[in-house]
Amino acid sequence: MKIRSLARTVPAAVLFAAAASGLMFQAAAAQERPQTLPLSAEQVRGGLHLVKGGSGANTAFYITGKSVFAIDAKMSAESATAMLEEIGKRTPAPVTTVIITHSDGDHINGLPGFPKGLAVIAHENCKADIEKAAVNLPALVDYIPNRILGRDRETLYKEDDGWIDLVYFGPAHTSGDLVVWFPREKAVFVGDLLFVGRDPLIHRYKNGNSFGYVKTLKGLLELSPQVEIFLSGHADPLGRSDVAGLIASMEEKQAKVRALVEEGRTLEEVKKAFGIEDPPGRRWPSLVETIYLELTAK
């Protein structure tokens, strides 16, 4: 599988962190990603497959001899159904489990397209966010996570035909980001922890944190030197150097913002130093603004 390089694109256009409303982000997520691409699945390694296209973010599934584990659920029931059809083309084994990496609408709103009664696994903070989302999308009520990660790392499945570990590093994109590790395939699925050509999105309203984000990225590299493939919701497969490049980019911004804050610069002065201009109607703060707010505890 071709692994796309992020190191050359990290300094490009800025993706802005979502502000107060989860509904605003869900609507914007639908706009930022083309919705007309046909859904397709490609084998990564072994039983691990990446699903792209359709509505919402990339998802994945993992085939074992007895069952299938789905990772994230797309943004609509229709795309989730198409995902299940792709799985059915590859194995007669049933989907028994859906692992949710975090609670953004483009990763969870497709849950009603799955059969009821499946095991739905998430971090406890993610579960709380999904319960809130279900107020506006009642169909999610039947898919509230029913199995919660009980510790920072847990082996979900380990048999001769596969191995899945769930890992939690702390608040990053949200406060409930779950990393799905496939040791035999030397791969991880990381939800919204990697972006191409834009700064990471930090949901402060979901208690995400840019410094926790960097900690999590470092944790991904320290997880195992054998992890070679990094799958995510909004990028083609990436490699270790891509993750290292994103860490360097974020730490550079954090250090520059910290220096400006220590000089007593205002938020507007900090944004000007980075060449950030807020056009009319912009609803999301940039990564730089998010770092400033974290450092000044605002």
Contacts in CASP RR format, 6 or more apart in sequence:
PFRMAT RR
TARGET T0000
AUTHOR 0000-0000-0000
METHOD contacts of the structure
MODEL  1
MKIRSLARTVPAAVLFAAAASGLMFQAAAAQERPQTLPLSAEQVRGGLHL
VKGGSGANTAFYITGKSVFAIDAKMSAESATAMLEEIGKRTPAPVTTVII
THSDGDHINGLPGFPKGLAVIAHENCKADIEKAAVNLPALVDYIPNRILG
RDRETLYKEDDGWIDLVYFGPAHTSGDLVVWFPREKAVFVGDLLFVGRDP
LIHRYKNGNSFGYVKTLKGLLELSPQVEIFLSGHADPLGRSDVAGLIASM
EEKQAKVRALVEEGRTLEEVKKAFGIEDPPGRRWPSLVETIYLELTAK
1 42 0 8 1.000
1 43 0 8 1.000
1 44 0 8 1.000
1 45 0 8 1.000
1 229 0 8 1.000
1 237 0 8 1.000
2 236 0 8 1.000
2 237 0 8 1.000
3 228 0 8 1.000
3 229 0 8 1.000
3 236 0 8 1.000
3 237 0 8 1.000
3 238 0 8 1.000
3 239 0 8 1.000
3 242 0 8 1.000
4 196 0 8 1.000
4 235 0 8 1.000
4 236 0 8 1.000
4 237 0 8 1.000
4 238 0 8 1.000
4 242 0 8 1.000
5 238 0 8 1.000
5 239 0 8 1.000
5 241 0 8 1.000
5 242 0 8 1.000
6 194 0 8 1.000
6 196 0 8 1.000
6 197 0 8 1.000
6 235 0 8 1.000
6 238 0 8 1.000
6 239 0 8 1.000
6 242 0 8 1.000
6 243 0 8 1.000
6 245 0 8 1.000
6 246 0 8 1.000
7 241 0 8 1.000
7 242 0 8 1.000
7 244 0 8 1.000
7 245 0 8 1.000
9 196 0 8 1.000
9 197 0 8 1.000
10 197 0 8 1.000
10 245 0 8 1.000
10 246 0 8 1.000
10 249 0 8 1.000
11 249 0 8 1.000
12 197 0 8 1.000
12 198 0 8 1.000
13 197 0 8 1.000
13 198 0 8 1.000
14 198 0 8 1.000
14 199 0 8 1.000
14 276 0 8 1.000
14 286 0 8 1.000
14 287 0 8 1.000
14 288 0 8 1.000
15 195 0 8 1.000
15 198 0 8 1.000
15 199 0 8 1.000
15 200 0 8 1.000
15 201 0 8 1.000
15 287 0 8 1.000
16 201 0 8 1.000
16 282 0 8 1.000
16 283 0 8 1.000
16 284 0 8 1.000
16 285 0 8 1.000
16 286 0 8 1.000
16 287 0 8 1.000
17 201 0 8 1.000
17 202 0 8 1.000
17 203 0 8 1.000
17 204 0 8 1.000
17 284 0 8 1.000
17 285 0 8 1.000
17 286 0 8 1.000
17 287 0 8 1.000
17 289 0 8 1.000
17 290 0 8 1.000
18 24 0 8 1.000
18 25 0 8 1.000
18 28 0 8 1.000
18 201 0 8 1.000
18 203 0 8 1.000
18 205 0 8 1.000
18 284 0 8 1.000
19 204 0 8 1.000
19 205 0 8 1.000
19 283 0 8 1.000
19 284 0 8 1.000
19 285 0 8 1.000
20 205 0 8 1.000
21 205 0 8 1.000
22 105 0 8 1.000
22 133 0 8 1.000
22 205 0 8 1.000
23 136 0 8 1.000
24 283 0 8 1.000
25 104 0 8 1.000
25 105 0 8 1.000
25 203 0 8 1.000
26 75 0 8 1.000
26 104 0 8 1.000
26 105 0 8 1.000
26 106 0 8 1.000
26 109 0 8 1.000
28 283 0 8 1.000
28 284 0 8 1.000
29 56 0 8 1.000
29 57 0 8 1.000
29 75 0 8 1.000
29 104 0 8 1.000
29 105 0 8 1.000
29 106 0 8 1.000
30 55 0 8 1.000
30 56 0 8 1.000
30 75 0 8 1.000
30 106 0 8 1.000
33 56 0 8 1.000
33 57 0 8 1.000
33 106 0 8 1.000
33 234 0 8 1.000
35 54 0 8 1.000
35 55 0 8 1.000
35 56 0 8 1.000
37 52 0 8 1.000
37 53 0 8 1.000
37 54 0 8 1.000
38 53 0 8 1.000
38 54 0 8 1.000
39 51 0 8 1.000
39 52 0 8 1.000
39 53 0 8 1.000
39 54 0 8 1.000
39 79 0 8 1.000
39 82 0 8 1.000
39 83 0 8 1.000
39 86 0 8 1.000
40 51 0 8 1.000
40 52 0 8 1.000
40 53 0 8 1.000
40 86 0 8 1.000
41 49 0 8 1.000
41 50 0 8 1.000
41 51 0 8 1.000
41 52 0 8 1.000
41 61 0 8 1.000
41 83 0 8 1.000
41 86 0 8 1.000
41 87 0 8 1.000
41 90 0 8 1.000
42 49 0 8 1.000
42 50 0 8 1.000
42 52 0 8 1.000
43 49 0 8 1.000
44 50 0 8 1.000
44 60 0 8 1.000
44 185 0 8 1.000
44 187 0 8 1.000
44 229 0 8 1.000
44 231 0 8 1.000
44 237 0 8 1.000
45 182 0 8 1.000
45 185 0 8 1.000
45 186 0 8 1.000
45 187 0 8 1.000
45 229 0 8 1.000
46 184 0 8 1.000
46 185 0 8 1.000
47 62 0 8 1.000
47 63 0 8 1.000
47 64 0 8 1.000
47 162 0 8 1.000
47 185 0 8 1.000
48 60 0 8 1.000
48 61 0 8 1.000
48 62 0 8 1.000
48 182 0 8 1.000
48 185 0 8 1.000
48 187 0 8 1.000
49 60 0 8 1.000
49 61 0 8 1.000
49 62 0 8 1.000
49 63 0 8 1.000
49 86 0 8 1.000
49 90 0 8 1.000
50 58 0 8 1.000
50 59 0 8 1.000
50 60 0 8 1.000
50 231 0 8 1.000
50 237 0 8 1.000
51 58 0 8 1.000
51 59 0 8 1.000
51 60 0 8 1.000
51 61 0 8 1.000
51 74 0 8 1.000
51 83 0 8 1.000
51 86 0 8 1.000
52 58 0 8 1.000
53 79 0 8 1.000
54 74 0 8 1.000
54 79 0 8 1.000
54 82 0 8 1.000
55 74 0 8 1.000
55 75 0 8 1.000
55 76 0 8 1.000
55 78 0 8 1.000
55 79 0 8 1.000
55 106 0 8 1.000
56 74 0 8 1.000
56 75 0 8 1.000
56 76 0 8 1.000
56 79 0 8 1.000
56 105 0 8 1.000
56 106 0 8 1.000
56 107 0 8 1.000
57 72 0 8 1.000
57 74 0 8 1.000
57 75 0 8 1.000
57 104 0 8 1.000
57 106 0 8 1.000
57 107 0 8 1.000
57 191 0 8 1.000
57 192 0 8 1.000
57 233 0 8 1.000
57 234 0 8 1.000
58 72 0 8 1.000
58 231 0 8 1.000
58 232 0 8 1.000
58 233 0 8 1.000
58 234 0 8 1.000
58 235 0 8 1.000
59 70 0 8 1.000
59 71 0 8 1.000
59 72 0 8 1.000
59 73 0 8 1.000
59 74 0 8 1.000
59 83 0 8 1.000
59 107 0 8 1.000
59 233 0 8 1.000
60 70 0 8 1.000
60 71 0 8 1.000
60 72 0 8 1.000
60 180 0 8 1.000
60 189 0 8 1.000
60 231 0 8 1.000
61 68 0 8 1.000
61 69 0 8 1.000
61 70 0 8 1.000
61 71 0 8 1.000
61 83 0 8 1.000
61 87 0 8 1.000
61 95 0 8 1.000
62 68 0 8 1.000
62 69 0 8 1.000
62 71 0 8 1.000
62 162 0 8 1.000
62 164 0 8 1.000
62 182 0 8 1.000
63 87 0 8 1.000
63 90 0 8 1.000
63 91 0 8 1.000
63 93 0 8 1.000
64 93 0 8 1.000
64 157 0 8 1.000
64 159 0 8 1.000
64 161 0 8 1.000
64 162 0 8 1.000
65 91 0 8 1.000
65 93 0 8 1.000
65 161 0 8 1.000
66 93 0 8 1.000
66 159 0 8 1.000
66 161 0 8 1.000
67 93 0 8 1.000
67 94 0 8 1.000
67 95 0 8 1.000
67 96 0 8 1.000
67 97 0 8 1.000
68 87 0 8 1.000
68 91 0 8 1.000
68 93 0 8 1.000
68 94 0 8 1.000
68 95 0 8 1.000
68 96 0 8 1.000
68 97 0 8 1.000
69 95 0 8 1.000
69 96 0 8 1.000
69 97 0 8 1.000
69 98 0 8 1.000
69 99 0 8 1.000
69 156 0 8 1.000
69 157 0 8 1.000
69 164 0 8 1.000
70 83 0 8 1.000
70 87 0 8 1.000
70 95 0 8 1.000
70 97 0 8 1.000
70 98 0 8 1.000
70 99 0 8 1.000
70 114 0 8 1.000
71 98 0 8 1.000
71 99 0 8 1.000
71 101 0 8 1.000
71 180 0 8 1.000
71 189 0 8 1.000
72 98 0 8 1.000
72 99 0 8 1.000
72 100 0 8 1.000
72 101 0 8 1.000
72 107 0 8 1.000
72 108 0 8 1.000
72 189 0 8 1.000
72 191 0 8 1.000
72 233 0 8 1.000
73 80 0 8 1.000
73 83 0 8 1.000
73 98 0 8 1.000
73 100 0 8 1.000
73 107 0 8 1.000
73 108 0 8 1.000
73 109 0 8 1.000
73 110 0 8 1.000
73 111 0 8 1.000
73 113 0 8 1.000
73 114 0 8 1.000
74 80 0 8 1.000
74 83 0 8 1.000
74 106 0 8 1.000
74 107 0 8 1.000
74 109 0 8 1.000
74 110 0 8 1.000
75 105 0 8 1.000
75 106 0 8 1.000
75 107 0 8 1.000
75 109 0 8 1.000
75 110 0 8 1.000
76 109 0 8 1.000
76 110 0 8 1.000
77 110 0 8 1.000
77 111 0 8 1.000
77 112 0 8 1.000
77 113 0 8 1.000
77 139 0 8 1.000
78 113 0 8 1.000
79 110 0 8 1.000
80 110 0 8 1.000
80 111 0 8 1.000
80 112 0 8 1.000
80 113 0 8 1.000
80 114 0 8 1.000
81 113 0 8 1.000
84 95 0 8 1.000
84 113 0 8 1.000
84 114 0 8 1.000
87 95 0 8 1.000
95 114 0 8 1.000
95 115 0 8 1.000
95 118 0 8 1.000
96 118 0 8 1.000
96 119 0 8 1.000
97 118 0 8 1.000
97 119 0 8 1.000
97 120 0 8 1.000
97 121 0 8 1.000
97 156 0 8 1.000
98 111 0 8 1.000
98 114 0 8 1.000
98 118 0 8 1.000
98 119 0 8 1.000
98 120 0 8 1.000
98 121 0 8 1.000
98 143 0 8 1.000
99 121 0 8 1.000
99 122 0 8 1.000
99 156 0 8 1.000
99 164 0 8 1.000
99 166 0 8 1.000
99 178 0 8 1.000
99 180 0 8 1.000
100 107 0 8 1.000
100 108 0 8 1.000
100 120 0 8 1.000
100 121 0 8 1.000
100 122 0 8 1.000
100 126 0 8 1.000
100 130 0 8 1.000
100 145 0 8 1.000
100 178 0 8 1.000
101 107 0 8 1.000
101 126 0 8 1.000
101 177 0 8 1.000
101 178 0 8 1.000
101 179 0 8 1.000
101 180 0 8 1.000
101 189 0 8 1.000
101 190 0 8 1.000
101 191 0 8 1.000
101 192 0 8 1.000
102 126 0 8 1.000
102 129 0 8 1.000
102 173 0 8 1.000
102 174 0 8 1.000
102 176 0 8 1.000
102 177 0 8 1.000
102 178 0 8 1.000
102 191 0 8 1.000
102 192 0 8 1.000
103 122 0 8 1.000
103 126 0 8 1.000
103 129 0 8 1.000
103 130 0 8 1.000
103 133 0 8 1.000
103 174 0 8 1.000
103 176 0 8 1.000
103 206 0 8 1.000
104 174 0 8 1.000
104 192 0 8 1.000
104 203 0 8 1.000
105 133 0 8 1.000
107 191 0 8 1.000
107 192 0 8 1.000
107 233 0 8 1.000
108 130 0 8 1.000
108 133 0 8 1.000
108 140 0 8 1.000
108 143 0 8 1.000
109 133 0 8 1.000
109 137 0 8 1.000
109 140 0 8 1.000
111 120 0 8 1.000
111 139 0 8 1.000
111 140 0 8 1.000
111 143 0 8 1.000
112 139 0 8 1.000
112 140 0 8 1.000
112 142 0 8 1.000
112 143 0 8 1.000
114 143 0 8 1.000
116 142 0 8 1.000
116 143 0 8 1.000
117 142 0 8 1.000
119 146 0 8 1.000
119 147 0 8 1.000
120 143 0 8 1.000
120 144 0 8 1.000
120 145 0 8 1.000
120 146 0 8 1.000
120 147 0 8 1.000
121 145 0 8 1.000
121 147 0 8 1.000
121 148 0 8 1.000
121 149 0 8 1.000
121 156 0 8 1.000
121 166 0 8 1.000
121 178 0 8 1.000
122 130 0 8 1.000
122 145 0 8 1.000
122 148 0 8 1.000
122 149 0 8 1.000
122 176 0 8 1.000
122 178 0 8 1.000
123 148 0 8 1.000
123 149 0 8 1.000
123 168 0 8 1.000
123 176 0 8 1.000
123 177 0 8 1.000
123 178 0 8 1.000
124 148 0 8 1.000
124 149 0 8 1.000
124 150 0 8 1.000
124 176 0 8 1.000
125 174 0 8 1.000
125 175 0 8 1.000
125 176 0 8 1.000
125 206 0 8 1.000
125 207 0 8 1.000
126 145 0 8 1.000
126 174 0 8 1.000
126 176 0 8 1.000
126 177 0 8 1.000
126 178 0 8 1.000
127 144 0 8 1.000
127 145 0 8 1.000
127 148 0 8 1.000
129 174 0 8 1.000
129 176 0 8 1.000
129 206 0 8 1.000
130 140 0 8 1.000
130 143 0 8 1.000
130 144 0 8 1.000
130 145 0 8 1.000
131 144 0 8 1.000
133 140 0 8 1.000
134 140 0 8 1.000
134 141 0 8 1.000
134 144 0 8 1.000
149 166 0 8 1.000
149 168 0 8 1.000
149 178 0 8 1.000
152 167 0 8 1.000
152 168 0 8 1.000
152 169 0 8 1.000
152 170 0 8 1.000
153 165 0 8 1.000
153 166 0 8 1.000
153 167 0 8 1.000
153 168 0 8 1.000
154 165 0 8 1.000
154 166 0 8 1.000
155 163 0 8 1.000
155 164 0 8 1.000
155 165 0 8 1.000
155 166 0 8 1.000
156 164 0 8 1.000
156 165 0 8 1.000
156 166 0 8 1.000
157 163 0 8 1.000
157 164 0 8 1.000
158 164 0 8 1.000
162 182 0 8 1.000
162 184 0 8 1.000
163 182 0 8 1.000
163 183 0 8 1.000
163 184 0 8 1.000
164 180 0 8 1.000
164 181 0 8 1.000
164 182 0 8 1.000
165 180 0 8 1.000
165 181 0 8 1.000
165 183 0 8 1.000
166 178 0 8 1.000
166 179 0 8 1.000
166 180 0 8 1.000
166 181 0 8 1.000
167 178 0 8 1.000
167 179 0 8 1.000
167 180 0 8 1.000
167 181 0 8 1.000
167 223 0 8 1.000
168 176 0 8 1.000
168 177 0 8 1.000
168 178 0 8 1.000
168 179 0 8 1.000
169 177 0 8 1.000
169 179 0 8 1.000
169 212 0 8 1.000
169 215 0 8 1.000
169 216 0 8 1.000
169 219 0 8 1.000
169 220 0 8 1.000
170 176 0 8 1.000
170 177 0 8 1.000
170 212 0 8 1.000
170 215 0 8 1.000
170 216 0 8 1.000
171 177 0 8 1.000
171 207 0 8 1.000
171 208 0 8 1.000
171 209 0 8 1.000
171 212 0 8 1.000
172 193 0 8 1.000
172 202 0 8 1.000
172 208 0 8 1.000
172 209 0 8 1.000
172 212 0 8 1.000
172 213 0 8 1.000
172 215 0 8 1.000
172 216 0 8 1.000
172 217 0 8 1.000
173 191 0 8 1.000
173 192 0 8 1.000
173 193 0 8 1.000
173 200 0 8 1.000
173 201 0 8 1.000
173 202 0 8 1.000
173 203 0 8 1.000
173 208 0 8 1.000
173 213 0 8 1.000
174 203 0 8 1.000
174 206 0 8 1.000
174 207 0 8 1.000
174 208 0 8 1.000
175 206 0 8 1.000
175 207 0 8 1.000
175 208 0 8 1.000
175 209 0 8 1.000
176 206 0 8 1.000
177 190 0 8 1.000
177 191 0 8 1.000
177 192 0 8 1.000
177 193 0 8 1.000
177 216 0 8 1.000
179 188 0 8 1.000
179 189 0 8 1.000
179 190 0 8 1.000
179 193 0 8 1.000
179 216 0 8 1.000
179 220 0 8 1.000
179 223 0 8 1.000
180 188 0 8 1.000
180 189 0 8 1.000
180 190 0 8 1.000
181 187 0 8 1.000
181 188 0 8 1.000
181 223 0 8 1.000
181 224 0 8 1.000
181 227 0 8 1.000
182 188 0 8 1.000
182 189 0 8 1.000
183 224 0 8 1.000
183 226 0 8 1.000
185 229 0 8 1.000
186 224 0 8 1.000
186 226 0 8 1.000
186 227 0 8 1.000
186 228 0 8 1.000
186 229 0 8 1.000
187 227 0 8 1.000
187 228 0 8 1.000
187 229 0 8 1.000
187 230 0 8 1.000
187 231 0 8 1.000
188 220 0 8 1.000
188 223 0 8 1.000
188 227 0 8 1.000
188 229 0 8 1.000
188 230 0 8 1.000
188 231 0 8 1.000
189 231 0 8 1.000
189 232 0 8 1.000
190 220 0 8 1.000
190 230 0 8 1.000
190 231 0 8 1.000
190 232 0 8 1.000
191 232 0 8 1.000
191 233 0 8 1.000
192 200 0 8 1.000
192 201 0 8 1.000
192 232 0 8 1.000
192 233 0 8 1.000
192 234 0 8 1.000
193 200 0 8 1.000
193 213 0 8 1.000
193 216 0 8 1.000
193 217 0 8 1.000
193 220 0 8 1.000
193 232 0 8 1.000
194 200 0 8 1.000
194 230 0 8 1.000
194 232 0 8 1.000
194 233 0 8 1.000
194 234 0 8 1.000
194 235 0 8 1.000
194 238 0 8 1.000
194 242 0 8 1.000
194 243 0 8 1.000
194 246 0 8 1.000
195 201 0 8 1.000
195 232 0 8 1.000
195 234 0 8 1.000
195 235 0 8 1.000
196 234 0 8 1.000
196 235 0 8 1.000
196 236 0 8 1.000
196 238 0 8 1.000
199 249 0 8 1.000
199 250 0 8 1.000
199 253 0 8 1.000
199 286 0 8 1.000
199 287 0 8 1.000
200 210 0 8 1.000
200 213 0 8 1.000
200 246 0 8 1.000
200 250 0 8 1.000
200 287 0 8 1.000
202 208 0 8 1.000
202 209 0 8 1.000
202 210 0 8 1.000
202 213 0 8 1.000
202 287 0 8 1.000
202 290 0 8 1.000
204 285 0 8 1.000
204 290 0 8 1.000
204 293 0 8 1.000
209 294 0 8 1.000
210 250 0 8 1.000
210 254 0 8 1.000
210 287 0 8 1.000
210 290 0 8 1.000
210 291 0 8 1.000
210 294 0 8 1.000
211 254 0 8 1.000
211 294 0 8 1.000
213 250 0 8 1.000
214 247 0 8 1.000
214 250 0 8 1.000
214 251 0 8 1.000
214 254 0 8 1.000
217 243 0 8 1.000
217 246 0 8 1.000
217 247 0 8 1.000
217 250 0 8 1.000
218 247 0 8 1.000
220 227 0 8 1.000
220 230 0 8 1.000
220 243 0 8 1.000
221 227 0 8 1.000
221 240 0 8 1.000
221 243 0 8 1.000
221 244 0 8 1.000
221 247 0 8 1.000
227 240 0 8 1.000
228 239 0 8 1.000
228 240 0 8 1.000
229 237 0 8 1.000
229 238 0 8 1.000
229 239 0 8 1.000
230 237 0 8 1.000
230 238 0 8 1.000
230 239 0 8 1.000
230 240 0 8 1.000
230 242 0 8 1.000
230 243 0 8 1.000
231 237 0 8 1.000
231 238 0 8 1.000
232 238 0 8 1.000
250 287 0 8 1.000
253 274 0 8 1.000
253 287 0 8 1.000
253 288 0 8 1.000
253 291 0 8 1.000
254 291 0 8 1.000
256 273 0 8 1.000
256 274 0 8 1.000
257 270 0 8 1.000
257 288 0 8 1.000
257 291 0 8 1.000
257 292 0 8 1.000
257 295 0 8 1.000
258 291 0 8 1.000
258 295 0 8 1.000
260 269 0 8 1.000
260 270 0 8 1.000
260 273 0 8 1.000
261 270 0 8 1.000
261 292 0 8 1.000
261 295 0 8 1.000
261 296 0 8 1.000
265 273 0 8 1.000
267 289 0 8 1.000
267 292 0 8 1.000
267 293 0 8 1.000
270 288 0 8 1.000
270 289 0 8 1.000
270 292 0 8 1.000
271 277 0 8 1.000
271 278 0 8 1.000
271 286 0 8 1.000
271 288 0 8 1.000
271 289 0 8 1.000
274 286 0 8 1.000
274 288 0 8 1.000
276 286 0 8 1.000
276 288 0 8 1.000
276 289 0 8 1.000
285 293 0 8 1.000
292 298 0 8 1.000
END
